[in-house]
Amino acid sequence: MASNQINTSVKQQNKYQIYKNYQVYQESILIKLLLPYCDVVFGRPSKRTTTTLQFLYIKELRFKNYSINITEYIERRCKEISEMERKKGVKEKTSLRRYENNKFTECLHLLMDILSEFGYFFNTTKSQGKNGIAKSETIQQIFHNGSFMFNREQVEFFGKNYHITLVQSLNENSNLVITNNSL
């Protein structure tokens, strides 16, 4: 393998790691922002990552008068996306491969949607996938009730810190419920 090919491969891997880790930071900060409104129930992830930070497995959000089964919702959304992709001509094998990535993306979208009900606004950039399939939104800024809260660098900084705290808590208790006072 030529030196140039190795450098390109390393750059691609680093770009992938940066992207996936930023998704984890986004998830962590979104969880932190949700805590005044609900309890977050976590489970142990089905897979462990080795090259990027671990995406947290949210099972349920418990609000005062209702709860949202996140696992069920994400599965349903990902099935809908897979069906839509196949109708657009995407091969079944490709659609199945994308299924896991869609779980992460849809979880982030759901958390942002819920927070928007509580006065949060997200300035995002959207990436377009192949065949016109929307891939994901990346948070650039977060506002609450019209006031600026976080830029991308702050999402990364605070998200990383929250993630470390959450992972430590999950290592102690795999079926963890986080409340506003516990983080």
N, C-alpha and C positions, 0 to 999 in steps of 0.2 A: 504494500500500500504506500502510495506516495505521501510525502510530508504534507503537501497541500490538502490532500483528502483527509488526513488526520485532523489538521487544523479546522477544516470546515465541519467535520463531525463533532469536534469538541465545542465549537461555537454553537452548533445546533443544539447540542445537549445542554449547554449552559443557558441558551435562550429558552428551552423547554423548562428547565428547572426554575428559572426566574419567573416564568409565566405561571407554572403550577404552584410555586410557593406564594406568589402574590394572590392567587385564588384562596389559598389557606389563610393568608392575612386578612383578606376581605371577609371570609367566613367568620373569623374570630372577632373582628370588630363589629360585624352585624349582630353576632350573638350578644356581645357586650351591650350594644344599643337596645336590644330587645328585652334585656333583664328587668327594667322597671315595669314592663307590661306583662311579663309571663315567666313561668319557670321553663327551663329547657331540659329535656330528658335525653341523655346520651346513651348509646350502646357501644359495644366493642366493634370496631370496623371489621368487615369480613376479610379484607386484605391489608397487609402491612406494606408500606412503601419503603424503598431503600434508597432511591435517588432524590426524592423530594420530601418535603414535610408531609405529615399525615393529615389528610382531610378528615375532619371530625364527623362521626356518624350521629346525626340528630334523629332521634326516633319520634319525638313528640314535643309540641309546644303547648303548655297548659296555661290558659288565660283564666281569669276569675270565673267566668260562666260557661266556658267551653274549652275544648282542646282540639288541636289539629294533629292528625296522625301524619307526620312528615313522610315516613317510609311509604305508606300507601299512596299518598299524593304524588311523590316522586316516581314511583313505579308506574302509576297511571299516565303521568305526563310523558315519561320516556317511551312507553308503548305507543302513545299517540304520535310522538315524533318519529319513531321507527316506521310506523304505518305511513305517515306522510312522506318520509324519505323513499320508501319502496314505491309509492305512487309516482314519485318524481324520477324513478328509474335507478335509484341507488340499489346496488346489489345487497342481498340479505346478509351476506358475510360482512360487508362493510358496515351495514346498519347495526349489526350485533356488536361489532368492535367499538362503534361510537357510543353504544348504550351506556357503558360505565362513565365515560366522560360527560355524557348528557346528564347523568345523575348529579354530578358536582355542579354543573352549570345551572340546572333547574333548581337545585337547592339554593344557590345564591340568588337567583331570580325571585324565588318565593320569599326569601328573607327580606329582600329589598321591597317587594310588593307589600308585605305586611308592615314594614316600617313606614312606608309611604302613607299608610292609614293613620299613623301617629305623627304626621307632620314632617317626615324626613323626605328630602329630595336628593337624588343622586345624579351628578353630572357624570355620564359614562361615555366610553367609546365602544362601538359595536364592531366586532370582527365578523366578516362574512366567510362562511365555509364554502365548500365546493357545491355545485348544483344549486346555488342560490339559497342554501340552507343557512339560517342565522346560527352562528357558532356560539358567541358569548358576548357579555357586556363586561367591561372592565371599569371599575370605579376610579374616577379621576378626582372628584370632590364630593364631600357630603355636607349637606345643609340641614338644619332643623328649624322649622318655623321661620324660614327666610334668613336665618343667621348661619354664616359659614362655620363649619366645625373642623373638617379635616381635608387636607389635600392628599395626593397620592403618597408622598413621602411619609406623611403622618399616619396614613392607613397602614403602610408597611411597618413603621416603627411601633405603633401601639398594637397593631394586629399581631406582630411577632411576640410582643410581651404577653398579650392575652392568651395567645396560643400556647406559650410555654406554661403558663399557669393552668390552663385547661388540661393540657396533656399530663401534667404532674397530678392533678386531681383525678383524672381518668385512670392513671396507672395505679392509684390507690383503691379505686372503686370503679369497675368497668360499667356498671349500670348506675351512672351518676345523674342526679337531678341538681341542676344549678339554679339557685334562686338569686334575687337581687342582692341579698345580704351576704351570699357565700362567695362572691368573687370580687 
